[in-house]
Amino acid sequence: MAKNYQSEITQFINQYKAQHPGTEARQREGRARLWDKQIDAQDQDGFRAARVPQEPYVYYQNF
């Protein structure tokens, strides 16, 4: 494969980003809103302590 080869998908994405210059900034903003969060260690410890063990097969009900 040639070093300068770009797939059709890569070409499409590059063309889209050239036509819509704010795309990457909006992607970073969306990621920050949904994923890049600070985790409080005390809360995390409390969540672990409050966890209830799950039964091996949760869909089976003993009647």
Protein Blocks (a to p, Z undefined) as FASTA:
>chain_A
ZZkbccfklmmmmmmmmmmmmlmmmmmmmmmmmmmccddfklmmmmmmmpccddfblmbc
cZZ
